Amino acid sequence: MKYLIVKVLKPTDNSEPGLEHAIVFPDALMHRSVARAHHVGQVIVVSAGFCSFKNGIVSTWGRSESIRMDSRPEDADIVAKVLG
């Protein structure tokens, strides 16, 4: 599986600005395509990579070549909120 971490700079609801959220999607899709679909308004992509969920543990790693972004150590916790 692949993922993006997006930051919402100006939320449309009452949530706190600057919160980061994970978007998890299948390997068949390109990071670039998913990033474009979610790059609207005040949303920016801050990291990207690959992820797995095994025995209750989320792992993130790698780099998206199509959008030239690396994964970060803290991404696993953000992705876990989606997969957990």
N, C-alpha and C positions, 0 to 999 in steps of 0.2 A: 504494500500500500504506500501511497504518497501523502504528503501533507503540506499545507501552507499555514503559517501563523500570520494573522492579520491584526492590525491595530486600528481600532475605531477612534478617530480623532474627535469627531463631533457626533455623538449618538443621537438617534432620532427618538429615543425613549429617555427615561430618567436615569439610565445607567451612567457610571462614571466615565468621563473621557479618558482615552488612553488605554483602556482594557484590551488585552490580547485574547484572541479566540483562534481555535484550530479548525481547519477545514480538511477533512480526511477524504481521500478519493482513491479509486482503483489505479493500478499501474498503467492501464491502457490509456489513460488521459495524460496529457502533457501539463506540467506545472504552468507553463505559459498560458494555455487555454483557460485553466481554472482561475488563474490570477486575473486575467482580463475580465472574466465573468463577474468577479467580485470586486474589481477596482472601480467602484462607483462612489460618488460623493466624498465623504471624509474617511475612507477606508484605504489603508496602505498595507502592502505585504512587507513583513519584517524578517521572515526567514522561511526556508523551505527545505525539504529533504524527504527521506523515506522513513517508514515506521512499521513496527510489528507489535502484535499483542499476543504474548505467549505466557501461559501459566499465571495470568493476572498481572504481568509486568509489561509495561510499554517501553519500547526502545525506539530511539530516533537517531538517525545518522545521515551522513552524506551531504550532497550538494545538488541543487537544481542547476543544470547547465543552461537550460532554456531561459531562465530568468536571472542567472548568475548570482544566486543566493545560497548561503551555507545554512546548515542546521546549527542550532545552539544547544548547549547543555540543558537549559531550562525548558526546551520545547517538549521533552517527554512528559513533564508534569501538566503542561497545557493540553497536549494530545490526550493524556489519560482522562481528563475531564469529559472528553467526547466519547472515548471508547470504554471508559470504566462503568 
